[in-house]
Amino acid sequence: MKQLKRISLAGVALALFLSVAGCSKSEEKTEGPAEKAGQKLGKAIDQAGEKAGEAMTKAGEALKEAGQKAKESVSEAIDKMKEDRK
């Protein structure tokens, strides 16, 4: 019976040791290929988002200018039609 207790105690101690060793973090940070690929992908997505934002801003400004020119053209056409009616 004593031998069974010792074996059980040794088994519990071993399990505790392995669980602590498995959960502890090492001082060195090791990155595998998936982590490296994920970081590269994240950077590429960020850069694409920035470039898309800049392009959208430029497109918005161009549309605003085009809208203003169209508004001016319509106003001139209306004024001309009013003059022609007189």
Summary of the structure (lengths in Angstrom):
residues: 86
radius of gyration: 36.3
end to end distance: 120.4
largest distance: 120.4
contacts: 149
relative contact order: 0.04
helix: 87%
strand: 0%
